[in-house]
């Protein structure tokens, strides 16, 4: 297992999907209503998850249910039959081609995550959650259109009628609207890819707002990162469907060979005043430059932690972050990170979590992780004890004593290595806590030498 100082590696690597969590995230969009029907007498619930289109190299996914109910899965259009999902197990399916996929749970709710493996334009892997909703609004705070960056927006319409969307860019100086992005059609049961570099160039800070004029869609962001001097990597993230005044990032890192950046966008009509606070090993860090940041309406800002930390703070190793609007104006925050060390390299990004929970279902970040870690952040004022259960497709679930009742102090963070039990296998992880926490997963894959990050699904 490879490690970076005291921290696990974030990641973006591979072709796969992982079905997670029961509960929905607070904060966002519309949820597709559950439908009840009768099949052979018993009642069942039907809920759909929407998984992103992949590239021609294909993709995979894994599925799990948060409860112990027996669930059957519909995988549309991947296969015509239903698949049984046994309690305590996950289901993994490789999907050839690039079509988006609907995962439907019959008998109970399910969650899923997606991974894609790429050979072109660069070699890499990336992970993102599947969405439990389609929405009229989507937001991405991180992004760029500089040399060496190829950013793409992937829009999926799971419904019978065509959707039409408008894309707006937010930069440090204001909104940028392009005529070619005012009326983008997204056909029924199809996906549309938008290559950002075709519409706007040479922007180091480039947030995205997507609004539908008709219908609802699901949106992911993919970025092929090939900066001069490296490292290369692939980023992928599911967008946010609403703003929040608080965003949590359990994992992150500062130190030699690491470049972590936090991007903040304000899509509203009032100025947001924002604080960014960091937590290292047992200490709260509040850089002066990250207090009272003014994010004017229709703008975005990207902050490099290397630029704001001073002295010994630059060698903290692992850090968690909280991004908070102190005047109640809604914002969206996303973290990107590059590793370029002798042990790991790669690039990853993830939108923060706007909420805490006492139960989480965490997707896999890579299919075959060389390093596999769970990072738990406790932003509350009381200690939390967390316990993990590992779920596999063919193996029995594992609850090793070493990862039970682990304490996370108030305002603290805990990194838990699980690679010795996942053993290069795809696994989903249930996390239970005695107090509300936030959970994120990071993995590094030696082949193709990339990292991946995925936020868990809150179950309460």
C-alpha positions as CSV (number, residue, x, y, z in Angstrom):
1,X,0.0,0.0,0.0
2,X,1.3,3.4,-0.9
3,X,0.9,6.5,1.3
4,X,1.7,10.2,1.0
5,X,3.0,11.2,4.4
6,X,0.2,10.9,6.8
7,X,-2.4,10.9,4.2
8,X,-4.1,8.7,1.7
9,X,-4.3,9.7,-1.9
10,X,-7.2,11.1,-3.6
11,X,-8.2,9.8,-6.8
12,X,-9.5,9.7,-10.2
13,X,-8.9,6.4,-11.9
14,X,-10.8,3.6,-13.6
15,X,-13.9,2.2,-15.2
16,X,-16.5,1.4,-12.7
17,X,-19.5,2.2,-10.8
18,X,-20.5,1.8,-7.2
19,X,-24.0,1.8,-5.9
20,X,-24.3,3.5,-2.6
21,X,-26.3,4.8,0.2
22,X,-30.0,5.1,1.0
23,X,-30.7,8.6,2.0
24,X,-30.6,11.6,-0.2
25,X,-28.4,14.5,0.3
26,X,-30.0,17.5,1.8
27,X,-29.9,20.5,-0.2
28,X,-30.7,19.8,-3.8
29,X,-33.0,19.5,-6.7
30,X,-36.0,17.4,-7.3
31,X,-36.2,13.8,-6.5
32,X,-37.9,11.4,-8.9
33,X,-40.9,10.1,-6.9
34,X,-40.9,6.4,-5.9
35,X,-43.5,4.3,-7.6
36,X,-45.4,1.5,-5.9
37,X,-46.8,-1.4,-7.8
38,X,-47.8,-5.0,-7.3
39,X,-45.8,-7.9,-8.8
40,X,-47.1,-11.3,-8.0
41,X,-48.8,-10.0,-4.9
42,X,-46.1,-8.2,-2.8
43,X,-45.6,-4.5,-2.9
44,X,-42.3,-3.1,-3.9
45,X,-40.6,0.3,-4.3
46,X,-39.0,1.4,-7.5
47,X,-36.3,4.1,-7.5
48,X,-33.9,5.0,-10.3
49,X,-30.3,6.1,-10.1
50,X,-28.8,7.9,-13.1
51,X,-25.2,6.9,-14.0
52,X,-23.0,9.0,-16.3
53,X,-22.1,8.2,-19.9
54,X,-18.6,6.8,-20.3
55,X,-16.1,7.1,-23.0
56,X,-15.6,4.5,-25.7
57,X,-13.1,2.7,-23.4
58,X,-16.2,1.6,-21.4
59,X,-17.1,1.6,-17.7
60,X,-18.1,-0.5,-14.8
61,X,-20.3,-0.1,-11.7
62,X,-21.0,-1.7,-8.4
63,X,-24.4,-1.6,-6.5
64,X,-25.4,-2.1,-2.9
65,X,-28.5,-1.5,-0.8
66,X,-28.2,0.3,2.6
67,X,-30.8,-2.0,4.2
68,X,-30.7,-5.8,4.6
69,X,-33.7,-6.3,2.2
70,X,-33.4,-8.5,-0.8
71,X,-33.5,-6.2,-3.9
72,X,-33.6,-6.9,-7.6
73,X,-32.0,-4.5,-10.1
74,X,-32.9,-3.2,-13.5
75,X,-30.0,-2.0,-15.5
76,X,-31.2,0.0,-18.4
77,X,-30.2,-0.2,-21.2
78,X,-27.2,-2.4,-20.2
79,X,-29.2,-5.7,-19.9
80,X,-32.8,-6.8,-20.4
81,X,-33.1,-9.0,-17.3
82,X,-33.3,-8.2,-13.6
83,X,-30.3,-9.0,-11.3
84,X,-30.7,-10.2,-7.8
85,X,-28.8,-8.2,-5.2
86,X,-28.2,-10.3,-2.1
87,X,-28.2,-8.6,1.3
88,X,-24.6,-7.7,2.5
89,X,-23.3,-7.9,-1.1
90,X,-22.7,-5.5,-4.0
91,X,-23.2,-6.1,-7.7
92,X,-20.6,-5.2,-10.2
93,X,-21.3,-4.8,-13.9
94,X,-19.0,-3.8,-16.8
95,X,-20.7,-1.7,-19.4
96,X,-19.3,-1.6,-22.9
97,X,-19.8,1.6,-24.9
98,X,-20.6,5.1,-23.8
99,X,-24.3,5.2,-23.0
100,X,-25.6,6.5,-19.7
101,X,-27.3,3.9,-17.5
102,X,-30.3,3.9,-15.3
103,X,-30.0,1.6,-12.2
104,X,-33.5,0.8,-10.8
105,X,-34.0,-0.9,-7.4
106,X,-37.0,-3.1,-7.0
107,X,-37.9,-3.9,-3.4
108,X,-35.8,-1.1,-1.9
109,X,-33.7,1.9,-2.6
110,X,-30.1,1.6,-3.8
111,X,-27.2,3.9,-4.6
112,X,-24.5,3.8,-7.3
113,X,-21.2,5.4,-8.3
114,X,-19.4,5.4,-11.6
115,X,-15.8,5.1,-12.8
116,X,-14.4,5.6,-16.2
117,X,-11.0,4.5,-17.6
118,X,-9.5,6.6,-20.4
119,X,-6.7,6.1,-22.9
120,X,-7.3,9.3,-24.8
121,X,-6.6,12.1,-24.7
122,X,-4.6,11.0,-21.6
123,X,-4.4,7.7,-19.7
124,X,-6.2,7.9,-16.4
125,X,-9.2,6.9,-14.3
126,X,-12.0,8.9,-12.5
127,X,-14.8,8.3,-10.1
128,X,-18.2,10.0,-9.6
129,X,-21.4,9.3,-7.9
130,X,-24.5,8.3,-9.8
131,X,-27.4,10.7,-9.1
132,X,-30.6,9.9,-7.3
133,X,-32.3,12.8,-9.1
134,X,-32.6,14.9,-12.2
135,X,-32.7,18.6,-11.7
136,X,-33.4,21.9,-13.4
137,X,-30.2,23.4,-12.1
138,X,-26.6,22.1,-11.8
139,X,-23.4,23.8,-10.5
140,X,-19.7,23.1,-10.7
141,X,-17.3,25.4,-8.9
142,X,-14.0,24.0,-10.2
143,X,-12.8,24.1,-13.7
144,X,-10.4,25.8,-16.2
145,X,-9.8,26.3,-19.9
146,X,-6.1,26.8,-19.9
147,X,-3.4,25.0,-21.9
148,X,-3.2,21.3,-21.0
149,X,-6.8,21.2,-19.7
150,X,-9.6,19.5,-21.6
151,X,-12.9,20.0,-19.6
152,X,-16.1,18.4,-20.7
153,X,-19.7,18.6,-19.4
154,X,-21.8,15.5,-19.7
155,X,-25.6,16.0,-19.6
156,X,-28.0,13.1,-19.5
157,X,-31.8,13.3,-20.0
158,X,-33.5,10.2,-18.6
159,X,-37.0,11.2,-19.5
160,X,-39.3,10.7,-22.6
161,X,-39.2,14.3,-23.7
162,X,-36.4,16.4,-25.0
163,X,-34.7,18.8,-22.6
164,X,-33.1,22.1,-23.5
165,X,-30.4,23.7,-21.3
166,X,-28.4,26.9,-21.0
167,X,-24.8,26.9,-19.8
168,X,-23.3,30.0,-18.1
169,X,-19.6,30.3,-17.1
170,X,-18.6,32.2,-14.0
171,X,-15.1,33.7,-13.8
172,X,-13.3,35.9,-11.4
173,X,-14.7,38.9,-13.1
174,X,-18.2,37.9,-13.8
175,X,-20.5,35.8,-15.9
176,X,-19.7,34.7,-19.5
177,X,-22.6,33.7,-21.7
178,X,-22.0,32.2,-25.1
179,X,-24.6,32.2,-27.9
180,X,-23.8,28.6,-28.8
181,X,-24.6,27.5,-25.2
182,X,-28.0,29.3,-24.9
183,X,-30.2,26.4,-26.2
184,X,-28.4,23.1,-26.0
185,X,-30.8,20.1,-26.8
186,X,-30.5,16.9,-24.8
187,X,-32.6,14.3,-26.5
188,X,-34.8,11.9,-24.7
189,X,-32.9,9.0,-23.0
190,X,-29.7,10.4,-24.4
191,X,-26.6,12.3,-23.4
192,X,-24.9,15.4,-24.7
193,X,-21.3,16.3,-24.3
194,X,-20.0,19.9,-24.3
195,X,-16.3,20.5,-24.7
196,X,-15.6,23.7,-22.8
197,X,-12.5,24.7,-24.8
198,X,-14.7,25.2,-27.9
199,X,-16.5,28.1,-26.2
200,X,-14.1,29.8,-23.8
201,X,-10.3,29.8,-23.5
202,X,-7.5,30.8,-21.1
203,X,-9.6,31.0,-17.9
204,X,-7.8,29.6,-14.8
205,X,-11.0,29.9,-12.8
206,X,-14.0,28.7,-14.6
207,X,-17.2,27.6,-12.7
208,X,-20.3,26.4,-14.6
209,X,-24.0,26.9,-14.0
210,X,-26.4,24.8,-16.0
211,X,-30.1,25.7,-16.1
212,X,-32.8,23.9,-18.1
213,X,-35.3,25.8,-20.2
214,X,-37.3,22.7,-20.6
215,X,-37.2,19.4,-18.8
216,X,-34.6,18.1,-16.3
217,X,-31.2,16.6,-16.7
218,X,-28.3,15.1,-14.7
219,X,-24.8,16.7,-15.1
220,X,-21.3,15.5,-14.5
221,X,-18.0,17.3,-15.2
222,X,-14.9,15.5,-16.5
223,X,-11.5,17.1,-16.9
224,X,-8.4,15.7,-18.6
225,X,-5.6,17.3,-16.7
226,X,-2.2,17.4,-18.6
227,X,-0.3,20.4,-17.2
228,X,3.2,21.3,-18.3
229,X,5.5,19.4,-16.0
230,X,2.8,17.0,-14.9
231,X,1.2,15.1,-13.3
232,X,-1.5,13.9,-15.7
233,X,-4.8,12.7,-14.4
234,X,-8.5,12.6,-14.9
235,X,-11.1,14.4,-12.8
236,X,-14.8,13.6,-12.6
237,X,-17.5,14.9,-10.4
238,X,-21.3,14.9,-10.0
239,X,-22.6,18.5,-9.9
240,X,-24.5,20.1,-7.1
241,X,-28.2,20.8,-7.7
242,X,-28.5,23.7,-5.2
243,X,-26.3,26.1,-3.2
244,X,-25.6,25.8,0.5
245,X,-24.0,28.1,3.1
246,X,-21.7,25.3,4.2
247,X,-19.6,22.7,2.4
248,X,-17.4,19.9,4.0
249,X,-14.3,18.3,2.6
250,X,-13.0,15.4,4.8
251,X,-9.8,14.8,2.9
252,X,-7.1,16.9,1.4
253,X,-3.4,17.3,1.7
254,X,-0.7,20.0,1.9
255,X,3.0,19.4,1.5
256,X,5.8,18.9,-1.1
257,X,4.4,17.5,-4.4
258,X,0.8,18.3,-3.5
259,X,-1.3,21.1,-4.9
260,X,-4.8,21.4,-3.4
261,X,-7.2,24.1,-4.6
262,X,-10.6,25.0,-3.3
263,X,-13.0,26.7,-5.8
264,X,-16.0,28.8,-4.6
265,X,-18.8,30.1,-6.8
266,X,-21.6,32.5,-6.1
267,X,-24.4,32.1,-8.6
268,X,-26.8,34.3,-6.7
269,X,-27.6,38.1,-6.7
270,X,-26.0,39.1,-3.4
271,X,-22.4,39.2,-2.2
272,X,-21.2,36.2,-0.2
273,X,-18.7,36.6,2.7
274,X,-16.9,33.3,3.1
275,X,-14.5,31.7,5.6
276,X,-12.4,28.6,4.8
277,X,-11.1,26.8,7.8
278,X,-8.7,23.8,7.8
279,X,-8.2,20.9,10.3
280,X,-4.9,19.1,10.5
281,X,-4.0,16.4,13.0
282,X,-5.8,17.6,16.1
283,X,-5.6,21.4,15.4
284,X,-7.9,24.0,13.7
285,X,-6.1,26.2,11.3
286,X,-7.6,29.5,10.2
287,X,-5.3,31.3,7.7
288,X,-5.9,35.0,7.8
289,X,-6.2,35.2,4.1
290,X,-9.2,32.8,4.2
291,X,-11.3,34.9,6.5
292,X,-14.1,37.2,5.1
293,X,-13.5,36.4,1.4
294,X,-15.8,38.5,-0.7
295,X,-17.4,36.5,-3.5
296,X,-19.4,38.9,-5.6
297,X,-22.6,37.8,-7.4
298,X,-22.0,35.8,-10.6
299,X,-18.3,35.2,-9.9
300,X,-16.0,32.4,-8.8
301,X,-12.7,32.2,-7.0
302,X,-10.0,29.5,-6.7
303,X,-7.7,29.3,-3.7
304,X,-4.4,27.5,-3.7
305,X,-3.7,26.3,-0.2
306,X,0.0,26.4,-0.9
307,X,-0.3,30.2,-1.5
308,X,-2.2,31.0,1.8
309,X,-0.4,28.6,4.2
310,X,2.8,29.9,5.8
311,X,5.8,28.4,7.5
312,X,5.2,25.0,9.2
313,X,1.6,25.0,7.9
314,X,2.9,24.1,4.5
315,X,3.9,20.6,5.8
316,X,0.7,19.7,7.6
317,X,0.1,16.6,5.5
318,X,-3.6,15.7,5.6
319,X,-6.2,18.4,6.1
320,X,-9.9,18.7,6.1
321,X,-11.7,21.9,5.1
322,X,-15.0,23.7,5.8
323,X,-16.1,26.4,3.4
324,X,-18.8,28.5,5.0
325,X,-20.8,31.6,3.9
326,X,-21.0,33.7,7.0
327,X,-23.8,35.9,5.8
328,X,-26.2,33.2,4.6
329,X,-25.7,33.7,0.9
330,X,-25.7,30.4,-0.9
331,X,-22.5,29.2,-2.6
332,X,-21.1,26.1,-4.1
333,X,-17.6,24.7,-3.3
334,X,-15.5,22.1,-5.1
335,X,-11.9,20.8,-4.3
336,X,-9.3,19.8,-6.9
337,X,-5.9,18.3,-6.0
338,X,-2.8,17.1,-7.8
339,X,-0.2,14.7,-6.5
340,X,3.2,14.6,-8.0
341,X,5.6,12.7,-5.6
342,X,7.9,9.8,-5.8
343,X,5.1,7.5,-4.6
344,X,1.9,8.7,-6.1
345,X,0.7,11.0,-8.9
346,X,-2.6,12.0,-10.4
347,X,-5.4,14.5,-10.3
348,X,-8.9,14.4,-8.7
349,X,-11.8,16.7,-7.9
350,X,-15.0,16.4,-5.8
351,X,-17.8,18.7,-4.9
352,X,-18.1,19.1,-1.1
353,X,-20.9,17.6,1.0
354,X,-23.4,20.2,2.3
355,X,-24.5,18.0,5.2
356,X,-23.5,15.6,8.0
357,X,-25.0,12.2,8.9
358,X,-24.6,9.3,11.3
359,X,-24.7,6.7,8.5
360,X,-23.0,6.6,5.2
361,X,-22.7,4.3,2.2
362,X,-19.4,4.9,0.4
363,X,-18.8,3.9,-3.2
364,X,-15.5,2.6,-4.5
365,X,-13.1,5.2,-5.8
366,X,-11.2,2.7,-8.0
367,X,-11.8,-0.9,-9.1
368,X,-8.3,-2.2,-8.0
369,X,-6.9,0.2,-5.4
370,X,-3.3,0.0,-4.5
371,X,-4.1,2.3,-1.6
372,X,-7.6,2.6,-0.2
373,X,-8.7,4.9,2.6
374,X,-11.8,6.3,4.3
375,X,-11.5,9.8,5.8
376,X,-14.0,10.8,8.5
377,X,-14.5,14.4,9.5
378,X,-16.3,15.4,12.7
379,X,-17.3,19.1,12.5
380,X,-19.4,18.8,15.6
381,X,-18.7,19.6,19.3
382,X,-19.0,16.0,20.6
383,X,-16.8,13.0,20.0
384,X,-17.9,10.5,17.4
385,X,-17.2,6.7,17.3
386,X,-17.3,5.3,13.8
387,X,-17.5,1.7,12.7
388,X,-17.0,0.3,9.1
389,X,-18.4,-2.7,7.2
390,X,-16.9,-3.7,3.9
391,X,-19.2,-5.1,1.2
392,X,-18.0,-7.2,-1.7
393,X,-19.7,-8.9,-4.7
394,X,-18.6,-12.5,-4.0
395,X,-17.0,-12.4,-0.5
396,X,-18.9,-12.2,2.7
397,X,-19.0,-8.7,4.3
398,X,-16.2,-7.8,6.7
399,X,-16.2,-5.9,9.9
400,X,-12.6,-6.1,11.2
401,X,-12.2,-5.2,14.8
402,X,-9.5,-2.7,13.9
403,X,-12.0,-0.5,12.1
404,X,-14.8,-0.7,14.8
405,X,-15.5,2.1,17.3
406,X,-12.7,4.4,16.1
407,X,-12.9,7.8,17.9
408,X,-13.0,11.0,16.0
409,X,-12.6,14.0,18.3
410,X,-14.8,17.1,18.1
411,X,-13.6,19.2,15.2
412,X,-11.2,16.5,14.2
413,X,-10.6,14.0,11.4
414,X,-9.5,10.4,11.1
415,X,-8.0,8.5,8.2
416,X,-8.7,4.8,8.1
417,X,-6.8,2.5,5.8
418,X,-8.9,-0.3,4.5
419,X,-6.6,-1.6,1.7
420,X,-5.4,-4.6,3.7
421,X,-9.0,-5.9,3.6
422,X,-10.2,-4.8,0.2
423,X,-7.0,-6.3,-1.3
424,X,-7.2,-4.7,-4.7
425,X,-10.9,-5.6,-4.9
426,X,-13.9,-3.4,-5.6
427,X,-15.8,-2.8,-2.3
428,X,-18.4,-0.5,-1.0
429,X,-18.3,0.6,2.7
430,X,-21.0,1.3,5.2
431,X,-20.0,3.7,7.9
432,X,-22.0,4.2,11.1
433,X,-21.2,6.9,13.7
434,X,-22.5,7.9,17.1
435,X,-22.5,11.6,16.1
436,X,-23.0,13.3,12.8
437,X,-19.9,13.2,10.5
438,X,-18.9,13.5,6.9
439,X,-17.2,10.6,5.0
440,X,-15.1,10.6,1.9
441,X,-13.0,7.9,0.2
442,X,-9.7,8.2,-1.7
443,X,-7.8,5.6,-3.6
444,X,-4.6,5.3,-5.6
445,X,-4.2,2.9,-8.4
446,X,-0.7,2.0,-9.5
447,X,-2.0,1.2,-13.0
448,X,-2.6,3.7,-14.6
449,X,-0.9,5.7,-11.9
450,X,-3.8,8.0,-10.9
451,X,-5.8,8.9,-7.9
452,X,-9.6,9.1,-7.3
453,X,-11.9,10.7,-4.7
454,X,-15.6,10.0,-4.0
455,X,-17.9,11.5,-1.4
456,X,-20.1,9.1,0.5
457,X,-23.9,9.0,0.4
458,X,-25.6,10.1,3.6
459,X,-28.2,7.6,4.7
460,X,-30.2,9.7,7.2
